[in-house]
């Protein structure tokens, strides 16, 4: 709530800064804007940048640094016996202190100081709980599970943390406001008729755009590094050969190699095969239907029909995946089961074919809409040139339009494949969730994404191989997606060179 108020105050200050900067620029030339080097609006934006950017930077830095300082102070204030615990045990202690601090947050600064002073003994705490104003704390005391004097450091650390948070909460808006006002005054002082405000503003905007363009890159790097480091930890426990070439997926809830129990088996191949199998079924449905739909909408349909049919087709992309999963579970699955029984081959309502068909219907708009846009973007002169050489409409589509629009079509197919590989909810509800190597589409299978979801839900320790395997699976998906992108770029480059 406090951050929202500060952001609203910064926005209000920017509006004031723009108005003041613009009026001051006009006032310096007696209202004749032609005497200014830049437009009056550029001077207003210049003041806005000096008022908003430093304030926003201080706000972001404060929010990033404050938790680090609080955690460092909390760790340094703990008893030596606690600081000598393992990292996992210390993490549990820190989480418990944070939960107690959250319960103490309604207390005022004076009450927190009294709590810190009273936390030296159980008698002092009992006397504190009997004072007016501490009724809520007394009611919540059993939740803290502090039963002896050795545990009182938890209350003291939580009270100190809460007190520091309150001081930081008072200091953050003051610091942000001071930097905002200082930047506003400096920007206003720089305004003069000969001042090149447009150059400064455009340079600042260029820097902002450059920083914005790096967000996706830095985010990707951060995700890859975090997944890579956790995967390395997993491979220090499980052999990479057993993971990548194993044919059995059986992540038992026992420690690997524990005496008297069978070791867990983390074979990737059944999961990888299930992912590729369902994706292949989905693409076998979506690719021809989507591409043929795009050709019809682009080359054969009337403008009126196209205006109605294309939005209706794109609605499929907006339906939640859980609805598709439910549709596959109660409609497609039973239908496929009945067909399998009629053919005498046996089938389950939850199967790879059921999930693949439903997923293929879902990704049709990704191919049809994007391919339609690419075909429509082909210059009309190419069509007319083909007709002038005597080609028929179908020949023009096959030999000219599809080749000219091939880079966009390949991009749409790649997007559809990536969407299919990353789908989870449909597979959870329609595929059956069984890790097996099978060529029978009527049998249940599972995918990598579903397995990641399963391994990260539960009460296992985060350092157990059953949990860390999710990062190895995520890294595998990243490599597959990267390989698809490289392959698509090669195909696009090859055909683009031939066409040019």
N, C-alpha and C positions, 0 to 999 in steps of 0.2 A: 504494500500500500504506500509506504514511504517513497519507494522508487518511482511509483506512478505519479505521485505528487511532484517530485523533483523534475521528472520529465515534462510534466504539464507546465511547471514554472519555466523551464528552459524554452519550451515552445512559445509561451507568452512573451518571454524576453526577446526571442527572435523576431516576433511580430513588431514589438516596440523598436527593436534595433533597426529593422528595415525602414520603418517609417521615419525614425530620427535621422538615419544616414541619408535617406533620399532628400528629406527637407533641408538638411544642413548643406548638402551639395548644391541645391538650388539657391539657398540663401547666400552662398559665397559668390554667386554671379548675378545676384539680383533677380532671380527667377528666369533668366535666359539660358536654357539648357544647351544652346548652340556653343556657348563659351566653355563648356565642360569638355574634358578630354573623352569621357565615356558617358554613356547614358545615365540618367539619375538613378535608375534601378540598380546599376552595377555598384554604385556607392552604397546603396542600401544593403545589397548582398555582401559587400565587403565587411560592413559592420556586423552583419549577421554571423559571418564566419568567425570573426574574432570573439563574438559573444558566446556562440554555441559550441564550437569545436573544443576549446579548452575546458569548458564546463562538462561536456560529454566525456572527454578523455579522463578528467578527474573522477567522474562518476564510475566509469568502467574500471579504472585502476583501483579505486577504493573497493569496489565489489570483488575484485580479484585478489587483492592483497589482504583484505580484512580476515577472511577465513584462515589464510596461512598464518597470520600473526596470532589469531586466537588459538589455533591448534598448537602452535609452537609454545605459546605462553602456558597453555593448559598442560602440555607434556612436561615442561620444565618445572611446574609446580606440584607434580605428583611425587609421592614418597619414593625413595630409592628402590624399595622392593618392587614397586610397580614398574618402574623404568627398566628393571632387569628382566621383565617377562618377555616372552617371545612376541613377535610382531602381531600375530593373530590374537593373542591374549590381550595385548595392549589395545588393539582395535576394538575388542569387546568392551574394555573399560572406557574407552573414549566414547563409544556409542551410548553406553549407560549414562555417562556424564552429560552428553548432549540431550538425552531424553529427560533427565532431571532438570537441566537448564530450561528446557521448553516449558516444564511445569512451573518454574520459578519466574517466567517472563512477566506475569501480571504484577509482580511485586515492584514497588518503587525503589528508587536509589537508596533511600534511608533504610528501608526494610531489608534490602540486600546486604547493606553494611552490617546491620544487626545480625543477619543470618551468618555472615562470615565470622563475626566476632563470637557468636554462640556455638559455632561448629567445632570448638575445641574440646567439648565434652558432651556426653549424652544428657547430663543434667541441664546444661545450658540450652540444648535444643528443646528439651521438654518444657523448660520455662519459657522459651521463645514461642512455642506453639500455643501456649496459654494466653499470650498477649493479644489484645484487639488488633484486627487487621491481618492475622495469620490463620483465620479460620479455614480458608481454602487449602493452605499448605498443610494444616493439621489433618484435613480430610484426605489429602492425597499422600500423606506420609507412608501408609502401608505399601503403596505402589513402589516407593523408593527402595524398599528391602534393605534398609540400613539398620542392622540389629545390634551392632556393638561399636565401640569407640574406634576400632581399626578401620571401619568403613566410613567414618565421618569425613574422610578426605574427599569422598564423592560429592557430598553436599557442599563442602567448601569450594571445591573446584567448579561445581556447577554454578554456585552463587557468584564466584569471581568471573566466570565466563559471561554470565548474564549481565553483570554490572559493566563489564567491558563492552558488551554489545550495545548497551544503552548509551554509554559514552560515545561509542562510534556512531550510533544512530543520530545523536545530536551533532556530532562533528561533521558528518558527511554533507548535509544540506548547507552548513555554514561554509565549508570549503568550496563546494560547487558554486554557491552564490558569489563568493568572493572572486573566484576566477572568472565567472561570467561577467560580473560588473567591471572587473579590471580589463577584460578583453573588450567589452563594450566601450569603455572610456578610451582605450588605446586606439581602437578602430575609428571612433568618432574624431579623435584628434588628428588622425592622418588625412582626413578629407580636405582636399584643396582642388581648385579648378584644373591644375596641371597634373594632378595625381592620376596615374594609369590604373584606375580601378578595374576596368574590364580585363586587362592583362593579369592582374592579381587574382581576380575571381576565376577566370578560365584556367589559370595554373592550378589553383586549389581544387577546382572541379576535376581536372585531369588527374591529380593525385588521388582524390577520393575514388574516382573510377578505377584507377590502377589498384588501389587497395581492395576495392570490392571484387575485382576480377581474381584476386589471389585467395579469396575466401574458399572457393570450391577446391582449389589446389591444396591449400593448407588442411582443409577438412579431410580430403582424400588421403593426404600423407599421414595425418593423425590417426585416421581409422586403420590404415594399413599397418602403421607401426604398432599400434595397440594390439591389433589382432596377431601380428607377427611375433611380438614378444611373448604373448600368452601361448601361442602355438609352439614356440621354442621350449617353453616350460613343459608343455604336454609331451613333446617329442623327447624330452629328457627322461620321461617315465615310460612312454610307449615307443617301441621301435617304429621309425617311419616306414620300414618295409612291411611290418605287420599292419600298419594303418592303411597305406595306399594299395597294397596287394591282398589284403585280407578279404575273405569271402564270407565271413560270419560277423554279424553285428549283434553283440550281446553284452551291453554295458551293465554288468552286475553291480549291485549296490554293496560290494565288498572291496576292500583295498586290494590293489593288484599285488599278487604274490603272497597274500596272507596265508599263513599255514592253516591247513584244514579247510580251505575254500578254493573253488576254482577261480582262475584269473579271468578278469573281464576281457572281452574280445571286441576290438574296435575296427573291424574291417570296413573300409570305405566302399568297396565295390557294389554291395547291394544298394546302398543309398544312392551312389552315383548312377547306377543303372536305372533305378526307379525314377530319378530326376530326368534323365535323358529319355527314358521310355515314355513317360507322361508328356514331356515336352514335344517329342516326335509325334505323338498322337494328336496333340493340340495343334501343332503346325500343319499336319496333314489335313486338318479340317479348316483352319483359319487361312492358310496361304492361298489355296485355290479360290475359296469363297470371297476372301477379301480382295484379291487381285482382280478377279472377274467382276466383282461389284464396282471396283474403282474404274475399270475400263468402261463398264456400261454407263456409270454416272457421268464420266468425263466425255465419252464419245457418242453415245447413243440416246441417252435420256433427254427428254425435253427440259427446258429451264424450269417449268412449273413442277414437274415430277422430281427433279433434282433438288429443288428448294424444299420439298417436303420429305423426300426419302433420306437425304444425307443427315439432317438433324435427328431423324428417328433412328438411323443406324448408329449414330454417335452416342445415343442414350445408353447403349449397351456398355460403353466404357465408364459410365457414371453410376452403374448399379453396384452396391457394395458386394464385395466378394463373399461375405457370409450368406447373402441371398443366393448367389450362384451355388454355393455349397449346399444350402438347404434344398434348392431346386434339383441338384444332382442326387441328393440323398433320397428324396421322396418321389422323384419322377424318372430321371434318367437311369438311376441305379436299378430300381425294380423292373423297368422295361428291359434293360440289358440282361438281368437275371432270368426273366421269362424267356427271352430269346435263347440264352444259353441252355436252359432246361429243354426248350423245344428242339434244339439241335442235338441234345444229348451229350454236351461237352461239360456241363456243370458250370455254374457261375455264381458269383456273390454280388449282392447289391452294391457293395463297396469294392470297387476294382479300379485298375489302372485305366481301363477304357471309359468308365463312368467319369472319372476325374479329367481325363484327357478331352473328352467331348465337351464337357462343361467349360473347361479352360479354353478350348478352341473357340467356343462361342463368345467367350469374354474378350478375347484378343482380336476378334475380327475387325473392330473399329480401328485398332492401331494400324492395321495394314491398309484397310480400305480408305480411310479418311486421308492418311498421309500420301498414299499412292495416288489418290484422286487429285490431291493438290499438286503433286509433282507432274502428273500428266496434263493437268490444266495449265501449268506454267510453261509447257513447251511452246515456243513461238508459233503462231499461226502460219508464218511463212514456210516452216518446215512441212506442214501438212499440205499447203498449196503446192510446194515444189514437188512433193511425192505424187500428188494427184496429177500434176502437169507431166510427169514422166510416165503416166499410165498405170500407176499402182492402184489397186483397189483399197477400200477402207480397211479391210483386215490386214492386208499387206503393209499398209502405212502404219497400223498399230504395232505389228510385229517387228518391222524392220526399221522404223523411225522413232515412234513415240516411246516404246518400251526401252530402247537403247538410250534415247536422250534423257529419259527420266530414271534410268537405272540407279544412279547414286542415291536418289531419294527413296526409291523402292527398296534398295538394299538396307538403307537406314531404317525404314519402317519395319522390315522383316527382323532386323537386329533388335529393334525396340520390342517387338512382339516376343522374340525368343527370350530376351532378358526378363520380360514381364512374366513369361511362363516359368522360367527357371526359379524366379524369386517368389512365386506364389506359394502361400502357406495354407490359408483357410480352406480353400476348395479341396486341397489334398487331405487336410485333417478330417474333413467331413465326408469325403467321397472315395478316397483311395484305400482306406482300410488300415494303414499304419503298420504294415508288416514288412520288415526288411528281408527281401528275398531276391534271388536271381532267377528270373523267369521270362519266357517269351510269350506266355499266355496272357493276353490283355484282360481276360476275365478274372484273373486272380488279383488279390490285394497286394499292394506295394506301398512304399513310402519314399520320401524325398529328403534331400539334405536340409532344406529349410524347416521341415516339420521336425526333424531330429534335433536341430538346434533349439527349437522351441521346447521340445521335451526335456532336453538336457539342462536347460537354464531355468526350469521350473521345478520346484521341490525344495527340500530342506538339506541338500547336500552342501558340504563345505565348498567354498569357491576354489580352493586349491586342490580339490580331488580331481582325478583324471576324468571322471564321469561328467564334470562340469567344464573342465578346460578343453575337452574334445570339441566343444561347440566352437571354439576359436579356430581350431584346426579345420573344421568343416567350413567355417566362414572364409578362411584363407583359400580353401579349395574353390569355393564359389567365386571369389575374386579373381583367381587365376583363370577360371573358365570364362568369365565375362571378359577379361582382358584379352584372352585368345580370340574370342568372337569378334571383339572390336578390331584387332589387328587383321584378322581374316577379311572382315568387311572392308577395311581400308584398302587392302591389297586388291580385292575384287573391284572396288570403285575406281581405284587408280588405273587398273588395267583396262577397263572398258571405257573410261573417260579418255585415255590416250588413244584408243582405237577410234573413238567417235570424233575426237578433235582432229 
